[in-house]
Amino acid sequence: MTPTASAPDSTTAKATATATATASDADHRLPVATPRRTRQEVVRRLGHHRRRLAATLCVLLAGTASALTTPPLLGAIVDTVVDGAGTGRLTALGAALVGASLVSAALGYLGGRMLVALVQDVLAGLREDVFDAAVRLPPDTLEASGSSDVVSRVTGDVEAVSEAASGVLPDITSAALTIVLTVAGLAVLDPRLAVAGLVCVPLHWYATRRFLARSHQVYGDIRQLESTRGQTVIEAVRGAETIRAYGAQHTHLTELAERSERAVDRQRDGVRLRNSFFGWLNTAEFIGLAAVLTTGYVLLGQGAITLGTATAAALYFHRLFDPIGVLLTSLDDIQRATVGLARLVGVTDLAPPGGSACAPAGRPPRPAQPPAVSVVDVSYAYDGAAREALCDVTLSIPSGRTVALVGASGSGKSTLARLVAGVGRPVRGRITADTGAEQIAGYLVTQEVHLFGGTLADNLRLAKPAATDAELVAALRETGADWALEPGRGLDAVLGGPDGAPLDDGSVQHLALARALLADPPLLVLDEPTAESGPASRAVLGAALERVTRDRTSVIVAHRLEQARECDHIVLLKDGEVAEEGTHDALLAAAGEYAALWRAYTSPAPQTSRERPTPELGALRIQANAAPAPSAGVQADKEH
């Protein structure tokens, strides 16, 4: 482990080192809301429950006030004994003491329950909004930030806020009310006793200010370092086969160890801060109690107060130990929750406008005719890219026609397909459709289709939640996925997860096509939908693709040129621009770049095995003279 300094200012120095070590990781992280914006969001959400909040505070205030009658009653009992009054008065005071304790306990319990219920309702809304925002974030944003950043926010940060809201907030609220009323009680007994008790306030203020000034940065660094470490683990697990193939296990373990050490070092800084803070609190409590006892002794000697009053004052201040300790020591949990809350609000603020993913499912009305789509002067650039992925692309997609996008790797096919589907917005230009609906009910199926844990029916109903079993079976049969209904499988078969039935990539893509048919969108965009198919399943998936694209406007990123040949129109992209377009026969007759690609694609090749593999466009980028560009693939099929 890297040694850390134990001097009081080590956390400040470590903040600089940590910021330097994680600067490259933070560049692409999701934003964090400012403290002011976070407070505004908390006030806004609590404002929706004004009456419940007011009722809860009234109950807690009544419970605290009844608890604070205990010291005066004990002081009265002391005076009664000293004065030698009758047992009747002593009995009455004892009964009042018991009654006050019972009322205080009952009201405190009720107020705590009310506060927890209120906070959990507010937190439930926040959780839903965070998840809604996370699933609606643009894919580019998710890819740039890393999946671990999103996961840590919707899990770890939500958990931190939830724990603070349920376990700490009720105690803090009760403690704050107790402190205010106790100081008022001391003032009622004798203002000089209250002033004596306030001697410890400057020390409390100094310790609290010092802790808050340093801990916010420390806990923010801890959350980010843990997120970075989590991203390293996720990448290593996902790429385990590649890591083993290149013998890079030691490199990845070293990287994980270094990031873990940075996180642990920062956690040590947090522990040092807490220990120092608690030491200051104990010192302040000692000074305050000593001041109250000394003042009470002096006033009692002067005859200014009775022994019962001095006793009540000492008990009042002693009762402050717990609420002050709860209030100030809980700042540690509050700081963690505040950091988590700021990260959550940062996600909700980043969500694009236009509805909610958590709202009841509803698709815009399907137009009577499939829409015709116009792409006019569209340009698009990825963050940090040296050049634009698309540059002034203009094309027309006629109603009900199927258009193939072809080109070498990095030519902009997937980028254009995603923009047509509504995933992302161009930096210049526009994409429109001749439909009266406010948005196109587009549907995107990508090469890397995600299989969700659950049954086959669950996976299919993602496209149409209200679909009946008969509709699911019909979609499977129409797309030729009868294998999914064979004995031992069926709609109730569990897919994905440790207990799920294994499916190869071709079968997962087949189910994605069945899901697209079930969704029945007027505009369908398919990004290499049969890329993972083998020779045995190629014909079946081709037939499924033909059925899915029938009677709708379709855009296909063609993985193989024979796939493009079957389409109504072909667009050849090169370096983000339209190089050629037309029908298959027309492009061959033009003897341009598409014709050259077709000749290279269909020409015989030397046999090095029993079966000649089917050449793909990715292997032809040298002939096409296209420069590679960053991949813009989407990790799951998404509906827009």
C-alpha positions in Angstrom: 0.0 0.0 0.0 1.1 3.5 -0.6 2.0 5.2 2.7 -0.1 8.2 3.7 0.8 11.2 5.9 -0.8 11.6 9.2 -0.5 15.3 9.6 -3.7 17.3 9.8 -3.2 18.8 6.4 -2.5 15.5 4.7 -6.1 15.4 3.3 -5.6 18.6 1.5 -2.4 17.4 -0.1 -4.0 14.1 -0.9 -6.9 15.8 -2.6 -4.5 17.3 -5.1 -2.8 14.0 -5.7 -6.1 12.2 -6.1 -7.4 14.9 -8.5 -4.3 14.4 -10.6 -4.5 10.6 -10.6 -8.2 10.6 -11.6 -8.4 13.5 -13.9 -8.4 11.4 -17.0 -11.2 9.2 -15.6 -13.3 12.2 -14.5 -13.1 13.9 -17.9 -15.9 11.5 -19.2 -17.8 11.0 -16.0 -21.5 11.9 -15.7 -21.9 15.4 -14.2 -22.4 16.1 -10.5 -24.9 18.7 -9.4 -23.7 21.7 -7.5 -24.7 22.1 -3.8 -27.1 24.8 -4.6 -28.8 22.7 -7.3 -29.0 19.8 -5.0 -30.7 21.9 -2.3 -33.1 23.2 -4.8 -34.0 19.7 -5.8 -34.5 18.5 -2.2 -36.7 21.6 -1.5 -38.7 20.9 -4.6 -39.4 17.3 -3.8 -40.3 18.0 -0.2 -42.6 20.8 -1.4 -44.9 18.1 -2.9 -45.6 16.9 0.7 -46.0 20.1 2.6 -48.9 19.0 4.8 -47.3 15.7 5.7 -44.0 17.5 6.5 -45.8 20.0 8.7 -47.7 17.3 10.6 -44.5 15.3 11.1 -42.6 18.2 12.5 -45.5 19.1 14.9 -45.5 15.6 16.3 -41.7 15.5 16.7 -41.8 18.9 18.3 -44.4 17.8 20.8 -42.5 14.7 21.6 -39.3 16.7 22.2 -41.0 19.2 24.4 -42.6 16.5 26.6 -39.2 14.9 27.0 -37.6 18.2 28.2 -40.0 18.4 31.1 -38.0 15.7 32.8 -35.1 17.9 34.1 -37.4 20.5 35.7 -39.5 17.7 37.3 -36.4 16.1 38.7 -35.2 19.5 40.0 -38.6 20.0 41.6 -38.3 16.6 43.3 -34.9 17.6 44.7 -36.3 20.8 46.1 -39.3 18.9 47.6 -36.9 16.5 49.4 -34.7 19.4 50.6 -37.7 21.4 51.8 -39.1 18.4 53.5 -42.5 18.7 51.8 -45.1 16.0 52.1 -45.2 12.7 50.2 -48.3 13.8 48.3 -46.3 16.4 46.3 -43.5 13.9 45.8 -46.0 11.3 44.5 -47.6 13.8 42.1 -44.2 14.9 40.7 -43.2 11.2 40.2 -46.5 10.5 38.4 -45.9 13.5 36.2 -42.4 12.3 35.4 -43.6 8.9 34.4 -46.4 10.4 32.3 -44.0 12.8 30.5 -41.7 9.9 29.7 -44.5 7.8 28.2 -45.9 10.7 26.2 -42.4 11.6 24.9 -41.7 8.0 23.9 -45.1 7.6 22.1 -44.8 10.9 20.2 -41.2 10.2 19.3 -42.0 6.8 17.9 -45.0 8.2 16.0 -43.0 11.1 14.6 -40.1 8.9 13.6 -42.4 6.6 11.7 -44.1 9.5 10.0 -40.7 11.0 9.0 -39.4 7.8 7.6 -42.5 7.2 5.6 -42.4 10.7 4.2 -38.7 10.5 3.3 -39.0 7.0 1.7 -41.8 8.3 -0.5 -39.6 11.2 -1.6 -36.7 8.8 -2.1 -38.8 6.4 -4.1 -39.7 9.2 -6.5 -36.0 10.1 -6.8 -35.0 6.5 -7.4 -37.6 6.2 -10.2 -36.4 9.5 -11.8 -32.8 8.4 -11.6 -33.5 5.1 -13.2 -35.7 6.8 -15.8 -33.0 9.3 -16.6 -30.3 6.6 -16.8 -32.2 4.5 -19.3 -32.9 7.6 -21.4 -29.4 8.9 -21.6 -27.9 9.0 -25.1 -25.8 5.9 -25.8 -22.8 8.1 -26.6 -23.0 9.6 -23.1 -23.2 6.1 -21.5 -20.3 4.8 -23.6 -18.1 7.8 -22.7 -18.8 7.8 -19.0 -18.4 4.0 -18.6 -21.1 1.6 -17.3 -19.6 1.6 -13.8 -20.3 5.3 -13.3 -24.0 4.7 -14.0 -24.2 1.5 -12.0 -22.5 3.1 -9.0 -25.0 6.0 -9.0 -28.2 3.9 -9.3 -27.0 1.4 -6.7 -24.3 2.7 -4.3 -25.4 6.4 -4.3 -29.1 5.5 -4.0 -28.2 3.1 -1.1 -26.2 5.8 0.7 -29.0 8.3 0.4 -31.6 5.7 1.5 -29.6 4.7 4.6 -29.1 8.3 5.6 -32.8 9.1 5.0 -34.1 6.1 7.0 -31.5 5.8 9.8 -30.0 9.2 10.3 -32.5 11.9 9.2 -35.1 11.0 12.0 -32.4 11.2 14.6 -31.0 14.4 13.3 -34.4 16.0 13.2 -35.1 15.0 16.8 -31.7 16.0 17.9 -32.0 19.5 16.4 -35.3 20.1 18.0 -33.9 18.8 21.4 -31.0 21.2 21.2 -33.1 24.3 20.5 -35.7 23.5 23.2 -33.0 22.6 25.7 -31.2 25.9 25.3 -34.5 27.6 25.7 -35.2 25.6 28.8 -31.8 26.6 30.3 -32.7 30.3 29.5 -36.0 29.9 31.4 -34.2 28.5 34.4 -31.6 31.2 34.4 -30.2 33.1 31.5 -26.7 32.9 33.0 -26.8 29.1 32.9 -27.7 29.2 29.3 -24.8 31.6 28.6 -22.5 29.2 30.4 -23.7 26.3 28.3 -23.0 28.3 25.1 -19.2 28.4 26.0 -18.8 25.2 24.0 -20.4 26.6 20.8 -17.3 28.2 19.3 -15.4 24.9 19.6 -18.3 23.0 18.1 -18.5 25.5 15.2 -14.8 25.3 14.6 -14.8 21.5 14.5 -17.9 21.3 12.3 -16.6 23.8 9.8 -13.2 22.1 9.6 -14.9 18.7 9.1 -17.3 19.9 6.4 -14.6 21.9 4.5 -12.5 18.8 4.1 -14.9 15.8 4.1 -16.9 16.9 1.0 -13.8 16.6 -1.2 -12.7 13.4 0.5 -16.0 11.6 0.1 -16.4 12.9 -3.5 -13.0 11.4 -4.3 -13.9 8.2 -2.6 -17.1 7.7 -4.7 -15.3 8.5 -7.9 -12.3 6.3 -7.1 -14.6 3.4 -6.3 -16.5 4.0 -9.5 -13.2 3.9 -11.5 -12.2 0.7 -9.7 -15.5 -0.8 -10.5 -15.1 0.1 -14.2 -11.8 -1.7 -14.2 -13.4 -4.9 -12.8 -16.3 -4.7 -15.3 -13.9 -4.4 -18.2 -11.7 -7.2 -17.0 -14.7 -9.5 -16.6 -16.2 -8.7 -20.0 -12.9 -9.1 -21.7 -11.6 -12.1 -19.7 -11.1 -14.2 -22.8 -9.1 -11.5 -24.6 -7.0 -10.9 -21.5 -6.2 -14.6 -21.2 -5.5 -14.8 -24.9 -2.9 -12.1 -24.7 -1.5 -13.2 -21.3 -2.3 -9.7 -19.9 -3.6 -10.9 -16.5 -0.7 -9.4 -14.6 -1.2 -6.0 -16.3 -4.9 -5.9 -15.4 -4.3 -7.1 -11.9 -1.7 -4.4 -11.4 -4.0 -1.7 -12.7 -6.8 -3.0 -10.4 -4.4 -3.0 -7.4 -3.2 0.6 -8.1 -6.8 1.9 -8.3 -7.8 0.0 -5.2 -4.8 1.4 -3.3 -5.9 5.0 -4.3 -9.4 4.3 -3.1 -8.2 2.8 0.2 -5.8 5.7 0.8 -8.6 8.2 0.4 -10.8 6.1 2.7 -8.0 6.4 5.3 -8.2 10.1 5.0 -11.9 9.9 5.7 -11.2 7.9 8.9 -8.6 10.4 10.1 -11.1 13.2 9.6 -13.8 11.4 11.6 -11.5 10.6 14.5 -10.2 14.1 14.7 -13.8 15.5 14.5 -15.0 13.2 17.4 -12.0 14.3 19.5 -13.0 17.9 19.1 -16.6 17.1 20.1 -15.6 15.3 23.3 -13.5 18.3 24.3 -16.3 20.7 23.7 -18.7 18.6 25.8 -16.3 18.6 28.7 -15.8 22.4 28.6 -19.5 23.1 28.3 -20.5 20.8 31.3 -17.7 22.2 33.4 -18.9 25.8 32.7 -22.6 25.0 33.6 -21.6 23.2 36.8 -19.2 26.0 37.8 -21.9 28.7 37.1 -24.5 26.7 39.0 -22.2 26.3 42.0 -21.5 30.1 42.1 -25.2 31.1 41.7 -26.2 28.5 44.3 -23.7 30.0 46.7 -25.1 33.4 46.1 -28.6 32.2 46.8 -29.6 33.2 43.2 -30.9 29.7 42.4 -32.1 26.7 44.3 -30.4 23.3 44.4 -33.2 21.9 42.3 -32.6 24.6 39.6 -28.9 23.9 39.5 -29.6 20.1 39.2 -32.1 20.8 36.4 -29.5 22.9 34.6 -26.9 20.2 34.9 -29.3 17.6 33.6 -30.4 19.9 30.8 -26.9 20.3 29.6 -26.0 16.6 30.1 -29.0 15.8 27.9 -27.4 17.8 25.2 -24.6 15.3 24.9 -26.6 12.8 23.0 -28.4 15.1 20.5 -25.2 17.2 19.9 -23.3 14.0 19.4 -26.0 12.6 17.1 -26.2 15.8 15.1 -22.5 16.3 14.6 -21.3 12.7 14.3 -24.1 12.2 11.7 -22.5 14.8 9.6 -20.3 12.0 8.4 -23.3 10.1 7.0 -24.9 13.3 5.8 -21.8 14.2 3.8 -21.8 10.8 2.2 -25.5 11.1 1.4 -25.0 14.6 0.1 -22.3 13.5 -2.3 -24.5 10.7 -3.4 -27.5 13.0 -3.8 -25.5 15.4 -5.9 -24.4 12.6 -8.2 -28.1 11.4 -8.5 -29.4 14.9 -9.3 -26.6 15.2 -11.8 -28.1 12.2 -13.7 -31.7 13.5 -13.5 -30.6 16.9 -14.8 -28.8 15.2 -17.7 -31.8 13.3 -18.9 -33.2 14.4 -22.3 -36.6 16.0 -22.3 -39.6 14.3 -23.7 -41.5 11.9 -21.5 -40.5 9.2 -19.1 -39.3 5.7 -19.5 -41.1 4.8 -16.3 -44.4 6.1 -17.5 -47.0 3.6 -18.7 -45.9 2.3 -22.1 -47.5 4.1 -25.0 -46.5 4.3 -28.6 -47.4 7.2 -30.9 -50.3 6.3 -33.2 -49.1 4.2 -36.2 -49.6 6.2 -39.4 -51.8 4.8 -42.1 -48.8 4.5 -44.4 -45.1 3.9 -43.5 -43.3 7.2 -43.3 -41.0 8.6 -45.9 -37.8 9.9 -44.2 -35.7 12.8 -45.4 -32.1 13.3 -44.3 -30.9 16.8 -45.1 -27.3 18.0 -44.7 -26.8 15.9 -41.6 -23.5 16.0 -39.8 -22.5 14.3 -36.6 -19.3 14.1 -34.5 -18.4 12.0 -31.4 -16.9 13.7 -28.4 -13.1 13.8 -28.7 -13.1 12.6 -32.3 -10.6 14.1 -34.7 -13.1 14.3 -37.6 -16.8 14.1 -38.1 -18.4 10.7 -38.3 -21.0 12.1 -40.8 -20.5 15.2 -43.0 -23.4 16.9 -44.8 -25.3 13.6 -45.6 -28.4 14.0 -47.7 -30.7 11.2 -48.8 -34.4 10.2 -49.1 -35.9 7.0 -47.9 -39.2 6.4 -49.7 -42.3 5.2 -47.9 -42.4 1.5 -47.4 -39.0 0.9 -49.1 -36.0 -0.9 -47.7 -32.7 1.0 -47.9 -29.3 -0.6 -47.3 -26.4 1.3 -45.9 -23.1 -0.2 -47.0 -19.4 0.8 -46.7 -16.2 -0.1 -45.1 -15.8 -0.1 -41.3 -15.8 3.4 -40.0 -17.7 4.9 -42.9 -20.6 6.1 -40.7 -23.2 3.4 -41.4 -24.1 2.7 -37.8 -24.0 6.4 -36.9 -26.4 7.3 -39.7 -28.7 4.4 -38.8 -28.9 5.4 -35.1 -29.7 9.0 -36.1 -32.5 7.9 -38.4 -33.9 5.7 -35.5 -33.8 8.7 -33.2 -30.9 7.7 -31.1 -29.0 10.9 -30.8 -29.3 14.2 -32.7 -27.2 15.5 -35.5 -24.9 18.5 -34.8 -26.1 20.0 -38.1 -28.9 19.3 -40.5 -32.3 17.6 -39.8 -34.0 14.3 -40.2 -37.8 14.5 -40.8 -40.7 12.2 -41.7 -43.9 12.9 -43.6 -46.1 11.7 -40.7 -48.5 13.7 -38.5 -47.1 12.1 -35.4 -44.8 14.2 -33.2 -42.2 11.4 -33.3 -41.5 8.4 -35.5 -42.3 5.2 -33.8 -38.9 3.9 -34.8 -37.3 0.7 -33.6 -33.5 -0.1 -33.7 -32.1 -3.6 -33.7 -28.3 -3.7 -33.4 -25.7 -6.3 -34.0 -25.0 -6.8 -30.3 -28.5 -7.7 -29.0 -28.9 -8.0 -25.2 -30.7 -11.0 -23.7 -32.4 -10.0 -20.5 -32.7 -12.4 -17.5 -36.2 -13.9 -17.4 -38.4 -16.0 -19.5 -38.7 -16.0 -23.3 -42.1 -14.3 -22.9 -40.5 -11.6 -20.7 -37.9 -10.9 -23.4 -40.5 -10.7 -26.2 -42.9 -8.5 -24.2 -40.3 -5.8 -24.0 -41.5 -4.8 -27.4 -45.2 -5.1 -26.5 -46.0 -5.4 -22.8 -49.7 -6.2 -23.3 -49.1 -9.0 -25.9 -50.9 -12.2 -25.4 -49.2 -15.6 -25.5 -50.9 -16.2 -28.9 -49.3 -13.0 -30.3 -45.9 -14.1 -29.0 -46.2 -17.5 -30.6 -47.4 -15.9 -33.9 -44.4 -13.6 -33.9 -42.0 -16.5 -33.3 -43.6 -18.6 -36.1 -43.8 -15.7 -38.6 -40.1 -15.1 -38.2 -39.2 -18.8 -38.4 -38.1 -19.1 -34.8 -40.1 -22.3 -34.3 -37.0 -23.7 -32.5 -38.0 -21.5 -29.5 -41.3 -23.4 -29.1 -39.8 -26.9 -29.2 -40.3 -29.3 -26.3 -38.1 -28.3 -23.4 -38.3 -24.6 -24.4 -41.4 -22.6 -24.9 -42.5 -19.2 -23.6 -41.8 -20.0 -20.0 -38.2 -21.1 -20.7 -35.8 -19.1 -18.6 -33.2 -17.2 -20.6 -30.1 -15.4 -19.5 -28.6 -15.3 -16.0 -26.9 -18.3 -14.2 -30.1 -20.5 -14.4 -31.0 -19.5 -17.9 -30.9 -21.8 -21.0 -27.8 -20.9 -23.1 -28.4 -19.4 -26.6 -25.9 -18.7 -29.3 -25.5 -15.2 -30.8 -27.5 -16.2 -33.9 -30.5 -17.3 -31.8 -30.4 -14.1 -29.7 -30.5 -12.1 -33.0 -33.4 -14.3 -34.2 -35.4 -13.4 -31.1 -34.5 -9.7 -31.6 -36.1 -9.9 -35.1 -39.2 -11.6 -33.6 -39.4 -8.8 -31.0 -39.2 -6.2 -33.8 -42.1 -7.9 -35.6 -44.1 -7.8 -32.4 -43.4 -4.1 -31.9 -44.7 -3.5 -35.5 -43.0 -0.1 -35.9 -43.7 2.0 -39.1 -39.9 2.7 -39.3 -37.5 -0.1 -38.6 -33.7 0.3 -38.4 -31.5 -2.7 -38.3 -27.8 -2.4 -37.7 -26.1 -5.6 -39.0 -29.1 -7.7 -37.7 -27.7 -11.1 -38.9 -24.0 -10.4 -38.4 -23.6 -13.3 -35.9 -25.4 -15.9 -38.0 -23.5 -19.0 -39.2 -23.9 -20.8 -42.5 -26.7 -23.0 -41.1 -28.8 -20.2 -39.8 -28.1 -17.6 -42.5 -31.0 -18.5 -44.7 -33.5 -18.7 -41.8 -32.4 -15.3 -40.5 -32.6 -13.9 -44.0 -36.2 -15.1 -44.4 -37.0 -13.6 -40.9 -35.4 -10.3 -42.0 -37.5 -10.2 -45.2 -40.7 -10.8 -43.1 -39.8 -8.1 -40.5 -39.1 -5.4 -43.2 -42.3 -6.1 -45.2 -44.9 -3.3 -45.3 -42.8 -0.8 -43.4 -40.0 1.7 -44.1 -36.7 0.0 -43.3 -33.1 0.9 -43.1 -30.5 -1.9 -42.9 -26.8 -1.6 -42.2 -25.8 -4.5 -44.5 -23.2 -6.8 -43.1 -23.0 -8.8 -46.3 -23.5 -7.4 -49.8 -25.9 -10.1 -50.8 -28.1 -8.7 -48.1 -27.9 -5.3 -49.7 -28.7 -6.8 -53.1 -32.2 -7.7 -51.9 -33.0 -4.1 -50.8 -34.9 -1.6 -52.9 -32.1 1.1 -52.6 -28.5 1.1 -51.6 -26.4 3.9 -50.2 -22.7 3.6 -50.1 -21.0 5.7 -47.4 -17.3 6.6 -47.4 -15.6 8.7 -44.7 -18.9 9.9 -43.5 -20.2 11.0 -46.8 -22.6 9.5 -49.5 -20.3 8.2 -52.2 -22.9 6.4 -54.3 -26.6 5.5 -54.2 -29.0 3.6 -56.3 -30.3 0.1 -57.0 -28.0 -2.9 -57.0 -28.1 -3.2 -60.8 -27.7 0.5 -61.4 -24.6 0.7 -59.1 -23.0 -2.3 -60.9 -23.7 -0.6 -64.2 -22.1 2.6 -63.0 -18.8 0.6 -62.4 -18.0 2.8 -59.4 -16.9 2.0 -55.9 -19.9 -0.3 -55.1 -19.1 -2.3 -58.2 -15.5 -2.7 -57.1 -16.7 -3.8 -53.7 -19.1 -6.3 -55.3 -16.3 -7.8 -57.4 -14.0 -8.1 -54.4 -16.8 -9.6 -52.4 -17.8 -12.3 -55.0 -14.4 -13.0 -56.5 -12.8 -16.5 -55.8 -10.2 -16.6 -53.1 -7.4 -19.1 -52.4 -8.7 -22.0 -50.3 -6.9 -22.5 -47.0 -9.5 -24.7 -45.5 -12.3 -27.1 -46.5 -14.8 -24.3 -46.6 -14.2 -20.8 -47.9 -15.4 -18.3 -45.4 -17.9 -15.6 -46.6 -16.0 -12.4 -47.0 -17.4 -9.4 -45.2 -17.2 -5.7 -45.7 -15.0 -5.2 -42.7 -12.3 -7.1 -44.5 -12.6 -5.0 -47.6 -11.9 -1.6 -46.2 -8.4 -1.6 -47.8 -10.0 -2.0 -51.3 -12.6 0.6 -50.4 -9.7 2.9 -49.2 -11.7 4.0 -46.1 -10.1 5.1 -42.9 -11.2 3.5 -39.7 -13.2 5.5 -37.1 -14.2 4.9 -33.5 -17.0 2.3 -33.2 -20.4 3.7 -32.4 -22.2 0.5 -31.7 -25.1 0.3 -29.3 -25.1 -2.5 -26.7 -28.8 -3.4 -26.9 -31.8 -3.0 -29.2 -33.7 0.1 -28.2 -37.1 1.5 -28.9 -37.6 5.2 -29.8 
